[in-house]
Amino acid sequence: MTAYAARFPILSRLLHWLMAAMILAMLFIGIGMVATVSKRYELLVSIHRPLGIAILILVVVRLVNRCLNPPPALPDTVPPVQRWAAKASHIVLYASMVAMPLVGWGMLSAERYPIVLYGPLQLPSILPHICVVAIPAHLSRLFALLHVPRPFRCSPFPRPDPPRWSVREYGVMA
């Protein structure tokens, strides 16, 4: 397998890094929303809501792109446990990327808050008033936090030699 054949298509890489930046922005905006009582709160909320919907739209685009352009196979040197972990973490990550915006939209719908995208453009309500959605929101956040260390390849076990494959050979995503 050549290095070129093992790379993700350019659209996949673009969607990956665009969504990574958007999700990190959402994280910091969310922290800012919780931590502030100033007038900036309304500004942060007005950015947070449409950004969440944009992430939801992009994850659907990303799933379609993933079906049309499957990711390259992992090298044969990757152990079966790591193969399973890679697949499982991607499933959980994609489920979280779909669930978190939907949970946020549902929470706002249940409390009858409008989701203003731009000017008079608003999203419809997706849940009736008084609906419990806090538990799925916390579970989605937990799964997202579990994915954070993955790029750093944290391991409690020492590695005597580096792996035979690298991120550079495999593409920009693991």
C-alpha positions in Angstrom: 0.0 0.0 0.0 1.5 3.3 -1.0 1.4 6.4 1.1 -0.9 8.1 -1.5 -3.4 5.2 -1.5 -3.6 5.3 2.3 -4.6 9.0 2.5 -8.1 10.3 3.1 -9.7 12.2 0.2 -9.3 16.0 0.4 -13.0 16.5 1.1 -12.8 14.1 4.1 -9.8 15.9 5.5 -11.4 19.3 5.0 -14.6 18.3 6.7 -12.6 16.7 9.5 -10.6 19.8 10.4 -13.5 22.2 9.8 -15.6 20.2 12.2 -12.8 19.9 14.7 -12.4 23.7 14.8 -16.1 24.2 15.1 -16.5 21.7 17.9 -13.6 23.3 19.8 -15.2 26.7 19.2 -18.4 25.3 20.6 -16.6 24.0 23.7 -15.0 27.3 24.4 -18.2 29.2 23.7 -20.1 26.9 26.0 -17.6 27.4 28.8 -17.8 31.2 28.2 -21.6 31.0 28.4 -21.6 29.2 31.7 -18.9 31.4 33.1 -20.2 34.9 32.2 -23.1 37.0 33.5 -22.2 40.0 31.4 -23.8 41.2 28.2 -21.5 38.9 26.2 -23.7 36.0 27.2 -26.3 37.0 24.6 -23.6 37.3 22.0 -22.2 33.8 22.9 -25.7 32.3 22.7 -26.4 33.9 19.4 -23.2 32.2 18.1 -23.6 28.9 19.9 -27.1 28.0 18.5 -26.5 28.4 14.8 -23.0 26.9 15.1 -24.6 23.8 16.7 -27.0 23.5 13.8 -24.1 24.0 11.3 -22.3 21.1 13.0 -25.4 18.9 12.7 -25.6 19.7 9.0 -21.9 19.1 8.5 -22.0 15.8 10.3 -24.7 14.6 7.9 -22.6 15.8 5.0 -19.6 14.0 6.5 -21.6 10.7 6.9 -22.7 10.9 3.3 -19.1 11.6 2.3 -17.9 8.7 4.4 -20.3 6.4 2.6 -19.3 7.6 -0.8 -15.5 7.8 0.0 -14.8 5.1 2.6 -11.7 5.6 4.7 -8.5 3.8 3.8 -8.0 0.5 5.5 -5.8 0.4 8.5 -2.3 -1.1 7.9 -1.9 -4.8 8.7 0.5 -3.9 11.5 -2.4 -2.4 13.6 -3.4 -5.0 16.3 -7.0 -6.3 16.3 -7.8 -4.6 19.6 -6.7 -1.2 18.2 -8.8 -1.9 15.0 -11.8 -2.6 17.2 -11.2 0.5 19.4 -10.8 2.7 16.3 -14.2 1.5 14.9 -15.9 1.8 18.2 -14.6 5.2 19.0 -15.6 6.5 15.5 -19.2 5.1 16.0 -19.4 6.8 19.4 -17.9 10.0 18.1 -20.3 10.2 15.1 -23.3 9.3 17.4 -22.2 12.1 19.7 -21.8 14.6 16.9 -25.4 13.9 15.8 -26.8 13.6 19.3 -25.4 16.7 21.0 -26.9 19.3 18.6 -30.2 17.4 18.6 -30.2 17.3 22.4 -29.4 21.1 22.5 -32.2 21.7 20.0 -34.5 19.5 22.0 -33.7 21.2 25.3 -34.5 24.6 23.8 -37.7 23.3 22.2 -38.8 21.8 25.5 -38.3 25.1 27.2 -39.9 27.0 24.3 -36.8 29.0 23.5 -36.6 30.0 19.8 -33.5 29.0 17.9 -32.8 32.0 15.7 -30.4 31.1 12.9 -30.2 34.5 11.3 -32.7 37.4 11.4 -36.3 36.1 11.2 -35.1 32.5 10.3 -35.9 30.2 13.2 -35.9 26.4 13.6 -39.1 24.6 14.4 -39.6 23.0 17.8 -38.7 19.3 17.8 -40.0 18.3 21.3 -43.1 19.2 23.3 -42.8 21.5 26.3 -41.6 19.7 29.5 -39.5 16.8 28.2 -36.6 15.3 30.0 -33.4 15.5 27.8 -30.7 16.4 30.4 -29.4 12.8 30.8 -28.7 12.2 27.1 -26.9 15.6 27.0 -24.6 14.6 29.8 -23.9 11.2 28.2 -23.1 12.8 24.9 -20.6 15.2 26.7 -19.0 12.2 28.4 -18.5 10.4 25.1 -17.0 13.5 23.6 -14.6 13.9 26.5 -13.6 10.2 26.2 -12.6 10.9 22.6 -10.3 13.9 23.4 -7.2 11.9 24.5 -7.4 9.7 21.4 -5.3 11.9 19.2 -2.6 12.0 21.8 -2.3 8.2 21.7 -2.2 8.0 25.5 -1.3 4.6 26.8 -0.5 3.4 30.3 1.8 0.8 28.7 5.3 1.8 27.6 6.1 1.2 23.9 9.6 -0.2 23.3 9.6 0.9 19.7 7.4 3.2 17.7 4.6 1.7 15.6 5.3 0.8 12.0 2.7 3.2 10.7 2.4 6.8 11.3 -0.3 9.5 11.0 1.8 11.1 8.2 1.6 7.9 6.1 -2.0 7.2 7.0 -3.4 10.7 6.3 -4.4 13.4 8.6 -7.0 11.4 10.5 -6.6 8.2 12.5 
